[in-house]
Amino acid sequence: MGCIYRRGKNYWIKYYRQGKQYAESTRSDKMEVAKRLLRVREGEISEGKLPAVYFDKVLFDDLSGDLLADYRINRKRSLARVQQAIEHLEVVFKGMKVVNISTGQISRYIEMRQEEKAANATINRELSALKRMFSLGAKCSPPKVRSIPFISTLKEHNIRKGFFEHDEFLKLRTVLPEHLHGFATFGYKLGLRHSEIATLTWRQVDLDRGTVVLYPGDPKNEEGRTVYLDEELKNILLQTKKERARGGKILPWVFLNEQGTARIKRFDKSWLSSCVKAQIAPRLFHDLRRTAVRNMVRAGIPERVAMMVSGHKTRSVFDRYNIVSENDLKMAAEKQEAYLNAL
C-alpha cells in the first residue's frame, strides 16, 4: 500500500509496483489532493498499468535516439534524411518531457518552420519522423509513451509533373551522348529508377528469356522483381555485350561511363545540354519514370501489372506518376463527342 508524507510545504506520495518503489510530488499542500492522486496511482497499478510518473521521466531525446537506432539496425537508406529532420525538431523539443509534447506544441513548431520558409514537404518529413518516434515509444516494453498526440500534415504543392511525349524522347535520345542511349531507353520503357539502371549487372540479365532481375535490396522499396524486355531493349543488350566482347574484357556493369571504365554515375550537365540541343524544355531523368507509367496505362496494361514493372509499392505514389496531359484531356473530349453523336 502507498503512503503520504510531507516534504517541505508540499505533500508527496509513495507507492509500489512489482516491488519497485515510486515517490512522486503532488505539487500541493492539501491532504485531499494527495489522497486523490494516491488513489489514482493505486488504481493504475491494480489495472496493470505503469504509473503516469514513469512517463514523466521520458524525454524527446530518448525517443529520437530510439528512432536513429531503428534506422541503423534496419539499414534504412534515409538515415541521413531522418537525422536532418531530428536536428530541426531538436530546436523546439530537445530536452522536453514527452508528456508535454502536445498537439498545440506541434502546431507551434509547424508555424515556426513555415516562418523559416521551409517547404510543406520538408515539414511533413519532419512530422513523419516525430510520429515514428511516438509509435516506436508506444511499442517499447515497457512503453515509453502512454498516448500519441494528433499530428496533422500539410498539403504538398511541389509534386513534379514532368513527362516526355514520344517524339520529344526520340529527339532527346538522338542528341544524347552515345553511352547514354541504352540507359535512357531503359528508363523510358520500363520506368526503372536511375539507381536501378546504373547498378544493373550482367548477372541480372537473362538474354535467352529476355528478362532482367532486380534483386531485393537494390530497388528503393527493397523488394526484388523480374521485368521482361521488349525486342528493342533485348537488341540493345545483345549489341552492347557483343561490343564489350570484342574489346576483350567485360566489366560487371551493363551501362558504362563515356570512358568505358566504370558504371554510369552522374550526367546532369550532359543531360540538360542535350535537352537544349533537342529544343525541348529541360527535364529530369526521373521524368522518364513518370512517362513510362503513363505510357503503360495508356497502352492498356493493367495498373497492377504496371506497378510491378515500375516497382511502385503503393497506389498513392503510382497515381502521382500516372499524369494526365493536355492531349489526354483533348482525347477525352473527342471520345465523348463521338459517343454522343452516335446516340
C-alpha positions in Angstrom: 0.0 0.0 0.0 1.1 3.6 -0.5 1.6 6.3 2.0 1.5 10.1 2.1 4.2 12.3 3.7 5.3 15.9 3.7 8.4 17.2 2.3 8.8 21.0 2.6 5.4 22.6 2.2 4.0 20.0 -0.3 2.8 16.5 0.2 4.4 13.6 -1.5 3.0 10.1 -2.1 4.9 6.8 -2.1 3.6 3.5 -3.7 4.9 0.2 -5.1 4.6 -1.6 -8.4 6.1 -5.1 -8.8 8.3 -4.5 -5.7 9.7 -1.2 -7.1 9.1 2.0 -5.1 7.9 5.2 -6.7 7.9 8.6 -5.0 6.0 11.5 -6.5 5.3 15.1 -5.5 1.7 16.1 -5.5 2.8 19.8 -6.0 0.2 20.7 -3.5 0.0 21.4 0.3 -3.5 19.9 0.6 -4.0 16.5 2.0 -7.1 15.8 -0.1 -5.1 16.4 -3.3 -2.5 13.9 -2.1 -5.2 11.3 -1.2 -6.8 11.6 -4.6 -3.5 11.3 -6.5 -2.5 8.2 -4.4 -5.9 6.6 -5.2 -5.3 7.3 -9.0 -1.8 5.7 -8.9 -3.0 2.6 -6.9 -5.9 2.2 -9.4 -3.4 2.3 -12.4 -1.2 -0.3 -10.7 -4.2 -2.6 -9.9 -5.1 -2.5 -13.6 -1.6 -3.5 -14.6 -0.7 -0.1 -16.0 2.5 1.8 -15.5 2.0 4.8 -13.1 2.0 8.1 -15.0 5.0 9.3 -13.2 7.1 6.8 -15.1 6.2 8.6 -18.4 7.2 11.9 -16.8 10.8 10.8 -17.0 10.9 10.1 -20.7 12.4 12.9 -22.8 12.2 13.7 -26.5 15.9 12.8 -26.6 15.1 9.2 -25.6 12.6 8.8 -28.5 14.9 10.4 -31.1 17.7 8.1 -30.0 15.4 5.1 -30.4 14.4 6.3 -33.9 18.0 6.6 -35.1 18.8 3.2 -33.6 15.9 1.7 -35.5 17.1 3.2 -38.8 20.7 2.0 -38.2 19.5 -1.6 -37.2 17.3 -1.9 -40.3 19.9 -0.2 -42.5 17.5 2.3 -43.9 18.8 4.4 -46.7 17.1 7.5 -45.5 19.1 7.7 -42.2 20.8 10.9 -43.2 17.4 12.4 -44.0 15.9 11.5 -40.6 19.0 12.8 -38.9 18.4 16.1 -40.6 14.7 16.1 -39.6 15.7 15.4 -35.9 18.1 18.4 -36.0 15.2 20.7 -36.8 12.8 19.1 -34.3 15.5 19.5 -31.6 15.3 23.3 -31.9 11.9 23.1 -30.1 11.7 19.7 -28.4 15.2 18.8 -27.2 15.2 18.1 -23.5 11.4 18.3 -23.3 9.4 15.7 -21.5 7.4 13.6 -23.9 4.2 14.1 -21.9 4.5 17.8 -22.6 4.6 17.4 -26.4 1.0 18.2 -27.3 -0.8 18.9 -30.5 -0.5 22.6 -29.6 3.2 22.4 -29.3 3.5 20.6 -32.6 1.3 23.3 -34.3 3.6 26.0 -33.0 6.6 24.0 -34.4 4.9 24.0 -37.8 4.3 27.7 -37.6 8.0 28.3 -36.8 9.1 26.2 -39.7 6.8 28.0 -42.1 8.2 31.3 -40.9 11.6 29.9 -41.8 10.2 29.3 -45.3 10.5 25.6 -45.1 8.5 23.7 -47.8 5.4 21.8 -46.8 7.0 18.6 -48.0 10.1 19.2 -45.8 7.9 19.9 -42.7 5.9 16.8 -43.4 9.0 14.7 -43.4 10.0 16.1 -40.0 6.5 15.5 -38.7 6.7 11.9 -40.0 9.9 11.4 -38.0 8.1 12.7 -34.9 5.2 10.3 -35.5 7.5 7.4 -35.9 9.3 8.3 -32.6 5.9 8.1 -30.7 5.0 4.9 -32.5 8.2 3.2 -31.5 7.9 4.6 -28.0 4.4 3.1 -27.6 5.7 -0.3 -28.8 8.6 -0.5 -26.3 8.5 -2.9 -23.4 7.8 -1.3 -21.0 6.3 1.5 -23.2 7.9 4.9 -23.1 4.7 6.7 -24.4 1.3 6.5 -22.8 -0.6 8.3 -25.6 0.3 9.6 -29.1 -0.7 13.2 -29.8 -2.6 14.0 -33.0 -0.1 15.2 -35.6 -1.6 16.7 -38.7 0.3 17.0 -42.0 0.3 19.8 -44.5 -0.9 19.8 -48.1 2.0 19.5 -50.5 2.1 21.5 -53.7 5.5 20.6 -55.0 4.7 17.3 -56.8 6.7 17.3 -60.0 4.6 16.7 -63.2 7.2 16.5 -65.9 7.0 13.8 -68.6 8.0 13.2 -72.2 5.9 12.9 -75.3 7.2 10.1 -77.5 8.6 12.5 -80.2 10.4 14.5 -77.5 12.1 11.4 -76.2 13.2 10.4 -79.7 14.7 13.9 -80.2 16.5 13.8 -76.9 17.9 10.3 -77.4 19.3 11.4 -80.8 21.5 14.1 -79.3 22.4 12.3 -76.0 26.0 11.1 -75.7 26.1 7.6 -77.2 26.8 5.8 -73.9 23.5 7.2 -72.5 21.3 5.9 -75.4 20.5 2.5 -73.9 20.5 3.9 -70.4 17.8 6.4 -71.3 15.7 3.9 -73.2 15.6 1.6 -70.2 14.2 4.5 -68.2 11.7 5.5 -70.8 10.3 2.0 -71.5 10.5 0.3 -68.1 10.3 3.2 -65.7 13.2 2.0 -63.7 14.9 4.3 -61.2 18.3 5.9 -62.1 20.0 3.8 -59.4 18.4 0.6 -60.7 19.7 1.1 -64.2 23.1 2.5 -63.1 23.9 -0.6 -60.9 22.5 -3.2 -63.3 25.0 -6.0 -63.9 25.2 -8.7 -66.5 24.4 -11.5 -63.9 21.0 -9.9 -63.6 20.3 -10.2 -67.3 19.0 -13.4 -69.0 19.0 -12.7 -72.7 17.6 -16.1 -73.5 14.4 -15.4 -71.5 14.6 -11.7 -72.2 14.4 -10.7 -68.6 16.2 -8.6 -66.0 16.1 -9.5 -62.3 16.2 -6.7 -59.8 17.4 -8.2 -56.6 16.0 -7.4 -53.1 17.9 -4.5 -51.6 18.7 -2.9 -55.0 15.4 -1.0 -55.6 14.4 1.8 -53.4 11.5 -0.1 -51.9 13.8 -3.0 -51.1 11.8 -5.6 -53.0 13.0 -7.7 -55.9 11.2 -8.2 -59.1 11.6 -9.5 -62.6 10.9 -7.3 -65.7 10.6 -8.6 -69.3 12.4 -6.8 -72.2 10.8 -5.9 -75.5 12.7 -6.5 -78.7 14.4 -3.1 -78.7 15.7 -3.5 -75.2 16.9 -7.0 -75.9 18.7 -5.8 -79.0 20.4 -3.0 -77.0 21.8 -5.5 -74.6 22.8 -8.0 -77.3 24.7 -5.3 -79.2 26.3 -3.9 -76.0 27.5 -7.4 -75.0 29.0 -8.1 -78.4 30.9 -4.8 -78.5 32.2 -5.5 -75.0 33.3 -9.0 -76.0 35.2 -7.6 -79.0 37.1 -5.3 -76.5 38.3 -8.4 -74.7 37.0 -7.6 -71.3 33.5 -7.4 -69.9 33.1 -5.3 -66.8 30.2 -6.4 -64.5 28.0 -3.4 -65.2 25.7 -3.2 -68.2 26.0 0.5 -68.8 29.4 2.1 -68.6 30.6 5.7 -68.5 31.9 7.5 -71.5 35.4 6.2 -70.9 34.1 2.6 -70.5 36.0 2.2 -67.3 33.2 2.1 -64.6 29.4 2.3 -64.3 27.5 5.4 -65.1 27.1 7.8 -62.1 26.0 11.4 -62.7 25.4 13.1 -66.0 23.4 16.2 -65.1 25.2 18.6 -67.3 25.2 16.5 -70.5 21.5 15.7 -69.9 20.5 19.3 -69.6 22.6 20.4 -72.6 21.0 17.6 -74.6 17.6 18.9 -73.7 18.7 22.3 -75.1 20.0 20.7 -78.3 16.8 18.8 -78.8 14.9 22.0 -78.4 12.7 20.7 -75.6 12.0 22.1 -72.1 14.6 21.0 -69.5 13.5 17.7 -67.9 14.8 15.4 -65.2 15.9 11.9 -65.8 13.2 10.9 -63.3 10.6 12.3 -65.7 11.2 9.1 -67.8 9.9 7.1 -64.9 6.7 9.2 -64.9 6.4 8.9 -68.6 6.8 5.1 -68.5 3.9 4.7 -66.0 1.7 7.0 -68.1 2.5 5.1 -71.3 1.9 1.7 -69.8 -1.5 2.7 -68.5 -2.5 4.3 -71.8 -1.3 1.2 -73.7 -4.0 -0.7 -71.8 -1.6 -2.5 -69.4 -3.5 -3.3 -66.1 -2.3 -0.8 -63.4 -1.3 -3.6 -61.0 1.0 -5.0 -63.7 2.4 -1.6 -64.5 3.2 -1.1 -60.8 5.0 -4.4 -60.8 7.2 -3.3 -63.7 8.0 0.1 -62.4 8.4 -1.1 -58.8 5.8 1.3 -57.2 4.8 -0.2 -53.9 1.8 1.9 -53.1 -1.2 3.0 -55.2 -1.0 6.6 -54.0 2.5 7.1 -55.3 1.7 5.3 -58.5 -1.2 7.7 -59.1 1.1 10.6 -58.7 3.1 9.3 -61.6 0.1 8.5 -63.8 -0.1 12.0 -65.2 -2.8 13.4 -67.4 -1.6 15.7 -70.2 -3.4 18.2 -72.4 -3.6 15.6 -75.2 -5.4 13.2 -72.8 -8.0 15.9 -72.0 -8.4 16.6 -75.7 -8.8 12.9 -76.4 -11.5 12.7 -73.7 -13.5 15.5 -75.2 -13.2 13.9 -78.7 -14.3 10.5 -77.4 -17.3 12.0 -75.6 -18.3 13.9 -78.7 -18.1 10.7 -80.9 -20.2 8.9 -78.3 -22.9 11.5 -78.1 -23.1 11.8 -81.9 -23.6 8.0 -82.2 -26.7 8.2 -80.0 
